């Protein structure tokens, strides 16, 4: 949720002078970062990126659901224990690949 304040109210509350918001302005309280003031253009850009990311994730979940549905429709001669074993081995392979990338990266 976002709250709007007018510049004079914000300036009075945070003792902030009118500034050029082309670079973010960090508002501190007792030396600790409290908030960041950014231009409305940057805020809108960040909101757009967040929306795109959410849509991308939703699409990925839909694709995964479709893939899993197709897989479940296929006949198989594997037992549930064999399937679980294959999944476990595949997970471990992925983990090893990730560890290798972290070490080399």
N, C-alpha and C positions, 0 to 999 in steps of 0.2 A: 504494500500500500504506500502510495506517495502522498506527501502533504505539501501544500503550496504555502509559501509566505511571500509577502512583498519584500522588495529589497530593503526599504527602510526598517521594517520589522526584523528581518534577518540581521541586518547590520547592527541594530541595537541589541539583539539577543546575543550575538556572537562577537560583537565588537569587530566586525569585518568592514573594511572600507570597500567602496566600489572598486572592482578589479577587473582586469581582462581575464576572462575564463577560457582563453585558448589553451591554457595549461591548467590542470586540476588544482584546486586550492584545498589543502588539508586543514581542517578545523581541529584544533586540539583543546583539550581541557586538562589542566594540570600536567602538561607535557605529553599526554597520551592522545593518539589520534582518535577523534570522535566521529568525524564525518568528512566527506569530500564533496566540495562544490564543483560541479562541472557545467559546461555550457548546455543549453537545451538541445543543441545539435548533437553533442556527444551522448547525452542521455537518450535521445531518440535512436541514435545509432546502436547503442548498447541494448535498448529494448528490442530493436529489430533483430539483432544477433541472437538474443535470448529466445525470441519467437521462432526464428529459423532453426535453432538448435532443438527446441522442443518438438517442432514438426519433424525434424530429421529423426529424432529418437522414436517418435510415434510411428513413423513409416518403417523404421528398422524393426520395431516390435511386431508390426503387422506382417512384414515379410517373414520374420521368424515364425510367427503363428502359421502362416500359409505353408512354409516349408515343413514344419512339424506335422501339420495335417496331412500333407502328401506322404510323409514318411510313415505315419501311423496307418495309412490306407494300404501300404504295401504288405503283401504276405511275407512272413519270415519263418525261418526254421530255427532261429535263435531262441533260447530260453531267456526269461527275464534276468537271470543271473549272468548269462553271457553278455547280454546287452549292457548291463551295469558295469561289467568288467571292461568292455570296450570303451565305454564312456570314461571310466576312471583312467584308463591308459591314455586316451586322447587328451584329457585334462592335464595329465602330467606332462605330456609332450608340449602342450601350449605353455605351461608354466616354465619348462626348461628353455623354450625358445625366448620367452620374455626375460628370464634371468640372463641368458646369453646376450640379449640386446642391451640390457642395463649395464652389464659388465663392459661391453664394447663401446657403449655410447657415452 
